[in-house]
Amino acid sequence: MILADESTYNLQLLHQQKGEGQFSFVMKLLSKNAGCPKCSTLSTRKHSHYTRILKDVPLDDKEVHILLCSNKWFCDQPDCSARIFTERLPWLEAYRRKTKRLEEKLTQLAFSMSCLQAEKVCQNLCMSVSHDALLSLIYRKEVVKSPSPFRRIG
């Protein structure tokens, strides 16, 4: 769970709640600067903040929901196309609502069986996800073509 790495990412745990079937965490990023994703320039000027609702791997057979207060920054590089950007995190892809490790587990399940079956297995493992979401994870995965072990004769 990402709480173990709280100091690494400058996260502050504001609130936690154990409900029926789920854990909820409210966290805030305390970053003093961030690198622009377009030009890699380090910015120290905050623009604003926003909240994201994320899902992580289950904890103690309960779903994990994280309300994350993240920062937006100004990019002061004159020739950069990004005037305002959001802070990037190594454990979360941009624009996603699931942590990387949850997506990895879901992808493994989706590739090991049909997405309809994987949806049912995920429900039993406290990872609520639709079969359509599992299909989209499969479509995002880059498939590397390898040469066939069988040669065509004739």
Residue pairs with C-beta under 8 A, 6 or more apart in sequence:
1 56
1 57
1 59
1 64
2 9
2 11
2 56
2 66
2 91
2 99
3 11
3 13
3 25
5 11
5 91
6 12
6 13
9 29
9 89
9 90
9 91
10 29
10 30
10 31
10 32
11 27
11 28
11 29
11 30
12 27
12 28
12 29
12 30
13 25
13 26
13 27
14 26
14 27
14 28
14 69
15 24
15 25
15 26
16 23
16 24
16 25
16 26
17 23
17 24
17 25
18 24
18 62
21 62
21 63
21 126
22 62
22 63
22 64
22 65
23 59
23 60
23 62
23 63
23 64
23 65
24 65
24 66
24 67
25 64
25 65
25 66
25 67
26 66
26 67
26 69
27 66
27 67
27 68
27 69
28 68
28 69
29 68
29 69
29 70
29 71
29 87
29 89
31 71
31 87
32 44
33 42
33 43
33 44
33 73
34 42
34 43
34 71
34 73
34 85
34 87
34 88
35 41
35 42
35 43
35 88
36 42
36 43
36 73
36 75
36 77
36 80
36 82
36 85
37 82
37 85
37 88
37 94
38 75
38 80
38 81
38 82
38 85
39 75
39 77
39 79
39 80
39 82
41 75
41 76
41 77
41 80
43 73
43 74
43 75
43 76
43 85
45 73
45 74
45 76
46 71
46 72
46 73
46 74
47 71
47 72
47 73
47 74
47 84
48 71
48 72
49 69
49 70
49 71
49 72
50 69
50 70
50 72
50 86
51 67
51 68
51 69
51 70
52 67
52 68
52 70
52 97
53 65
53 66
53 67
53 68
53 97
54 65
54 66
54 67
54 68
54 92
54 97
54 98
54 99
55 63
55 64
55 65
55 66
55 97
55 98
55 99
55 102
55 127
56 64
56 66
56 98
56 99
56 101
56 102
57 64
57 99
57 101
57 102
57 105
57 127
58 64
58 125
58 126
58 127
61 126
62 126
63 126
63 127
63 128
70 86
70 87
70 89
71 86
71 87
72 84
72 85
72 86
72 87
73 84
73 85
73 86
73 87
74 83
74 84
75 82
75 83
75 84
75 85
86 94
88 94
91 99
91 100
91 101
92 99
92 100
93 100
93 103
96 103
98 106
102 127
103 137
105 127
106 118
106 122
106 127
106 129
106 133
106 134
106 137
107 137
107 138
107 141
109 118
109 121
109 122
109 134
110 118
110 134
110 135
110 137
110 138
111 138
111 141
112 118
113 121
115 131
115 132
115 134
115 135
115 138
116 131
118 131
118 134
119 129
119 130
119 131
119 134
122 128
122 129
122 134
